[in-house]
């Protein structure tokens, strides 16, 4: 999700929305509790870091339906590996595309972005891989003022929708700007089921102007992200995943910690089944139970934020946001002795 800046007299509306945003996330940009399931939104250097050759993913987050100031976040992404762009087997290139859409409040305020992501991966040794990534794209933010109500539409006795708002803007306001980002990631790959990713990224490197008025300069602050995801094989039927994320954008920030157990119900080829059970915690006051199921190359995960922040205490509710992620992997058949199988799992 994102913060937005304007300088109209409808600032009271933005104050209310900002209070809702910050009380839950302490952040400004789009975010997911299961951040590890939306890697290209966290760090472009993670593009192409997965087992297989093609990865398709979709993410959906729905929250605040009960306020009611509902907003929904949707993401779709694809990434792949390019083995033959560079000579030798010490490196490869990952490429991807990500699409995000946010819809918030009564106006509704919408944000849509499309970004192309690329990453260069270098094998220092078979177990140590360093990656650098870049993202470039465009985003569009807008709202419809016709769906809002204003103090000037009070005629002294009742609300009159036929009265003008008194605001100097068109019915539909929209601004388009450029997205940019850089990232780095280090992976330690001890075995197919024991590995760790440690990464850092900066987004909105070119601070875009997101003001709705041509003469209004409202720069989108840069967002800095630090992430760690580690997976350890405990026994043949059980893995443990630990995850951590810290994001900072201007004075706003969030931290998410998670622990996930991966139970291997079946490891037969063609009938592989995993059940994942875990719990996350956001330092703004959210507990995040998570469950996931993987069958062969199909993965689905669901979580629900149980919020205990100041805003929820004020309205007497602990409702938060459901979140769903789905992924589908494709592994190409490699020609023998021609293409090195990438050891990233």
C-alpha positions in Angstrom: 0.0 0.0 0.0 1.1 3.6 -0.5 0.9 7.0 1.1 -0.3 9.8 -1.1 0.3 13.6 -0.9 -1.9 16.4 -2.1 -2.4 20.0 -1.0 -6.2 20.4 -1.3 -8.7 21.2 1.4 -9.7 17.6 1.4 -6.7 16.9 3.6 -9.0 15.7 6.3 -9.7 12.7 4.2 -6.1 11.9 3.7 -5.4 12.3 7.4 -8.0 9.7 8.2 -6.7 7.3 5.6 -3.1 7.9 6.7 -4.0 7.1 10.3 -5.5 3.8 9.2 -2.4 3.0 7.1 0.2 3.9 9.7 -1.5 2.3 12.6 -1.3 -1.0 10.9 1.9 -1.1 8.9 4.2 1.8 9.9 5.0 1.9 6.2 4.1 3.6 3.0 4.4 1.2 0.1 2.6 -2.0 -1.0 3.3 -4.7 1.5 2.5 -8.4 2.2 2.7 -10.3 5.5 4.0 -13.2 3.5 6.7 -11.1 1.9 8.8 -14.1 0.9 6.0 -15.1 -1.5 6.3 -11.8 -3.4 10.1 -11.6 -3.9 10.2 -9.2 -6.9 8.3 -6.7 -4.8 11.0 -6.9 -2.1 14.2 -7.1 -4.0 14.8 -7.3 -7.8 18.0 -9.3 -7.1 15.7 -12.2 -6.2 14.4 -12.4 -9.8 15.2 -16.0 -11.0 16.1 -17.3 -7.5 14.0 -20.5 -7.3 13.9 -24.2 -8.2 12.9 -24.6 -11.8 13.0 -22.5 -14.9 9.7 -20.5 -14.9 7.7 -19.2 -12.0 4.2 -17.7 -12.2 2.7 -16.2 -9.0 -0.4 -14.3 -7.9 -1.0 -12.5 -4.6 -4.1 -11.0 -3.0 -4.6 -9.0 0.2 -7.9 -7.7 1.5 -8.3 -5.6 4.6 -10.3 -3.0 6.5 -13.6 -4.1 5.1 -15.2 -3.6 8.5 -14.2 0.1 9.1 -15.5 0.5 6.4 -12.5 1.9 4.5 -11.8 -1.2 2.4 -8.8 -1.7 0.2 -7.5 -4.5 -1.8 -4.0 -5.3 -3.1 -3.4 -7.6 -6.0 -0.1 -8.7 -7.6 0.9 -10.9 -10.5 4.4 -11.8 -11.4 6.5 -14.0 -13.7 10.2 -14.7 -13.7 12.6 -17.1 -15.5 16.2 -18.0 -15.9 18.3 -17.2 -19.0 21.2 -19.7 -19.1 22.6 -19.0 -22.6 22.8 -15.2 -22.5 26.3 -15.4 -20.9 29.1 -17.8 -21.7 30.3 -20.3 -19.1 28.5 -21.9 -16.1 29.7 -19.5 -13.4 26.8 -17.1 -13.9 23.3 -16.7 -15.4 20.6 -14.0 -15.8 17.1 -13.8 -14.3 14.3 -11.8 -15.8 10.8 -11.0 -14.7 7.7 -8.9 -14.9 5.5 -7.8 -12.0 2.1 -6.0 -11.9 0.6 -4.5 -8.8 -2.8 -2.9 -8.2 -4.0 -1.2 -5.1 -7.6 0.0 -4.5 -8.4 2.0 -1.4 -11.3 3.9 0.2 -14.4 5.5 -1.1 -12.9 7.6 -4.0 -11.5 4.9 -4.7 -7.8 5.8 -4.7 -6.1 3.4 -7.1 -2.5 2.6 -7.9 -1.3 0.4 -10.7 2.3 -0.3 -11.5 4.1 -2.5 -14.1 7.8 -3.2 -13.7 10.4 -5.2 -15.5 13.0 -6.8 -13.3 16.4 -8.2 -14.1 19.2 -9.8 -12.1 22.7 -11.1 -12.6 23.7 -14.1 -10.5 27.3 -15.1 -10.0 28.5 -18.4 -8.5 31.5 -17.6 -6.2 31.6 -21.3 -5.4 28.9 -24.0 -5.8 27.5 -23.0 -2.4 27.9 -19.2 -2.5 26.0 -17.1 -5.0 25.9 -13.3 -5.2 23.2 -11.4 -7.1 22.5 -7.9 -8.2 19.2 -6.7 -9.6 17.4 -3.7 -11.1 13.8 -2.8 -11.6 12.3 -0.2 -14.0 8.7 0.5 -14.6 5.7 2.9 -14.6 3.0 3.5 -12.1 -0.3 5.4 -12.3 -2.2 6.8 -9.3 -5.7 8.4 -9.3 -9.0 8.9 -7.7 -12.6 9.9 -8.6 -13.8 13.0 -6.6 -17.4 12.4 -7.7 -17.7 9.5 -5.2 -16.7 11.8 -2.2 -18.8 14.2 -0.1 -17.8 17.6 1.1 -18.6 20.1 3.8 -19.8 22.7 1.2 -22.6 20.2 0.2 -24.3 20.8 3.5 -27.0 23.4 2.8 -27.7 24.2 6.5 -30.4 21.6 6.9 -29.3 18.5 5.1 -26.7 17.1 2.7 -27.4 18.2 -0.9 -25.4 16.2 -3.5 -26.3 18.8 -6.2 -24.1 21.4 -4.5 -20.6 21.8 -5.8 -17.6 20.6 -3.8 -15.8 24.0 -4.0 -12.6 22.1 -4.9 -10.5 23.1 -7.9 -9.9 19.8 -9.6 -11.4 17.6 -12.3 -13.7 14.7 -11.6 -10.9 12.3 -12.2 -7.4 13.1 -11.0 -4.5 10.9 -12.2 -0.7 11.1 -12.2 1.8 8.8 -13.9 5.4 8.4 -12.8 8.5 6.2 -13.2 9.4 3.4 -10.8 13.0 2.3 -10.2 15.0 0.1 -7.8 18.3 -1.6 -7.1 19.0 -4.7 -5.0 21.7 -7.1 -3.9 21.3 -10.6 -2.5 23.7 -13.3 -1.1 22.6 -16.9 -1.1 24.3 -19.8 0.8 23.2 -23.1 -0.7 24.4 -26.0 1.5 21.9 -28.5 0.0 18.6 -28.5 -1.8 16.7 -28.0 1.5 19.2 -26.0 3.5 19.9 -22.5 2.3 19.7 -18.8 3.2 19.0 -15.6 1.3 20.3 -12.3 2.7 19.4 -9.2 0.7 19.0 -5.4 0.7 17.3 -3.1 -1.8 16.4 0.5 -2.5 13.2 1.3 -4.3 12.1 4.7 -5.8 15.7 5.4 -6.4 14.6 8.2 -8.8 12.2 9.9 -6.4 9.2 10.5 -8.6 6.8 13.4 -8.3 3.4 12.0 -7.3 1.6 15.3 -6.8 -1.8 15.6 -8.5 -1.3 19.3 -9.4 1.2 20.2 -12.1 2.9 22.9 -10.0 2.7 20.7 -6.8 6.0 18.8 -6.1 5.4 15.8 -3.9 8.3 13.4 -4.1 7.7 9.7 -3.2 10.3 8.8 -0.6 12.8 6.1 -1.2 12.1 2.7 0.5 14.9 0.6 1.9 14.4 -3.1 2.5 16.5 -5.7 4.3 15.4 -9.3 4.2 16.5 -12.7 5.4 14.9 -16.0 4.5 16.5 -19.3 5.7 15.4 -22.9 5.3 16.9 -25.8 7.3 16.3 -29.5 6.9 15.8 -30.9 10.3 14.8 -34.5 9.4 13.8 -36.2 6.2 10.1 -35.3 6.8 10.5 -31.8 8.2 12.1 -28.4 7.3 12.1 -25.2 9.3 11.9 -21.8 7.6 12.8 -18.6 9.4 12.1 -15.2 7.8 12.7 -11.5 8.7 11.9 -8.3 6.9 12.7 -4.7 7.8 11.4 -1.8 5.6 12.0 1.9 6.1 10.5 4.7 4.0 11.0 8.3 5.3 10.1 8.2 9.1 7.8 5.1 8.6 9.0 1.6 9.1 7.8 -2.0 9.7 9.4 -5.3 10.8 8.0 -8.7 10.2 9.3 -12.0 11.7 8.2 -15.5 10.8 8.6 -19.1 11.6 7.3 -21.9 9.4 7.4 -25.7 9.6 7.4 -27.6 6.3 6.0 -31.1 6.7 6.8 -33.5 3.8 3.8 -35.7 3.6 4.9 -37.5 0.4 8.2 -37.3 -1.4 7.3 -39.7 -4.2 8.1 -38.3 -7.7 5.0 -37.0 -9.3 3.1 -37.2 -6.0 5.1 -34.8 -3.8 3.0 -33.2 -1.1 4.0 -30.6 1.5 2.0 -29.0 4.3 3.4 -25.7 5.8 2.2 -24.4 9.2 3.6 -21.2 10.8 3.2 -18.0 12.6 4.4 -14.5 11.9 4.6 -11.3 13.9 4.6 -7.6 12.8 6.0 -5.2 15.3 3.0 -2.9 14.8 1.0 -5.5 16.8 -0.1 -8.2 14.4 0.0 -12.0 14.8 -0.1 -13.8 11.5 -1.0 -17.5 11.4 -0.1 -19.1 8.1 -0.9 -22.4 6.3 0.3 -23.5 2.9 0.0 -26.6 0.7 2.3 -27.7 -2.1 1.4 -30.5 -4.6 4.2 -31.1 -7.0 4.8 -27.8 -8.7 1.6 -26.1 -7.5 1.7 -24.0 -4.3 -1.0 -22.1 -2.3 -0.6 -20.2 0.9 -3.1 -18.4 3.2 -2.6 -16.1 6.2 -4.7 -13.8 8.3 -3.5 -10.8 10.2 -4.9 -10.7 13.8 -4.3 -7.0 14.6 -3.8 -5.6 18.1 -2.7 -2.1 17.2 -4.1 1.2 18.6 -6.6 1.6 15.8 -8.2 -1.8 16.4 -8.3 -1.2 20.1 -10.1 2.1 19.4 -12.9 0.4 17.5 -13.0 -2.7 19.6 -11.9 -5.2 17.0 -8.9 -7.4 16.2 -9.9 -8.0 12.6 -7.1 -7.6 10.1 -6.5 -8.8 6.6 -6.7 -12.2 4.8 -3.9 -12.8 2.3 -3.6 -15.5 -0.4 -0.6 -16.5 -2.6 -0.5 -19.0 -5.4 2.5 -20.1 -7.4 3.1 -22.5 -10.3 6.6 -23.7 -11.4 7.8 -25.2 -14.7 11.1 -27.0 -15.0 12.4 -27.5 -18.6 14.0 -30.8 -19.7 17.7 -30.0 -20.0 19.7 -31.3 -23.0 22.5 -33.6 -21.7 26.0 -32.1 -21.5 24.8 -28.8 -23.0 23.2 -26.8 -20.2 24.3 -26.8 -16.6 21.4 -27.4 -14.2 21.2 -24.4 -11.9 21.9 -25.5 -8.3 19.5 -22.8 -6.9 16.5 -24.5 -5.1 
